[in-house]
């Protein structure tokens, strides 16, 4: 990794995530071999827990991860500025999630700011992929467990329809001449007898956009794969 600030921040995130995960959960990983050991790729993951999902992903590969992060929950004050600074240090692109605008009855100014952030995050993500990095996207936008609230909590559903931005990102990145594999990842969570989480992470075979006639078909295949990988029946 060429950016020393990113490298240091990534090392801190990995070490901290490992300790937090060891305290809160037991993790089993299958399909680790599907994550490329070099070159650009996008990890397309189910979102269940607002913190543990990211910690678990770091355990699946020794490579740096650049997570596309929605910070609309942080408001616009000191907390938001602090979180944005931390994300910059780690090389994590920041967005306002599309669903947040409708939930908060956003003003025109907030909508304009959300579009600006999305354009900047897209540019940053494309640059990361051009540099051979891994970008992590949670296309549902919201986890099941989130102290700041989630549409999943209101509906009782554990899965949301995928937002199309992930395929658009890959299409733009591929216009520079590289094929970008998208690796589907499912999570299954269960409370163990000791109160900790039992997490099964299932990593599927890479999906490539060039194998589909259009972006909608590719997005549908991604969502189907991630849903399948998040089913309880995959457990031993």
Secondary structure, DSSP 8 states (H G I E B T S, - for coil): ---HHHHHHHHHHHHHHHHHHHHHEEEEEE-GGGS-SSS-EEEEE---BTTHHHHHHHHH-SS-EEE-EE-GGGTTSHHHHHHHHHHHHHT--EE--HHHHHHTT--HHHHHHHHHHHHHHHHHHHHHHHTT-EEEE-TT---SB-TT--HHHHH--S-----THHHHHHHHHHTTT---EEEEEEEEEEE-TTS-EEEEEEEEEEE-GGGSSSHHHHHHHHHHHHHHHT-GGG--
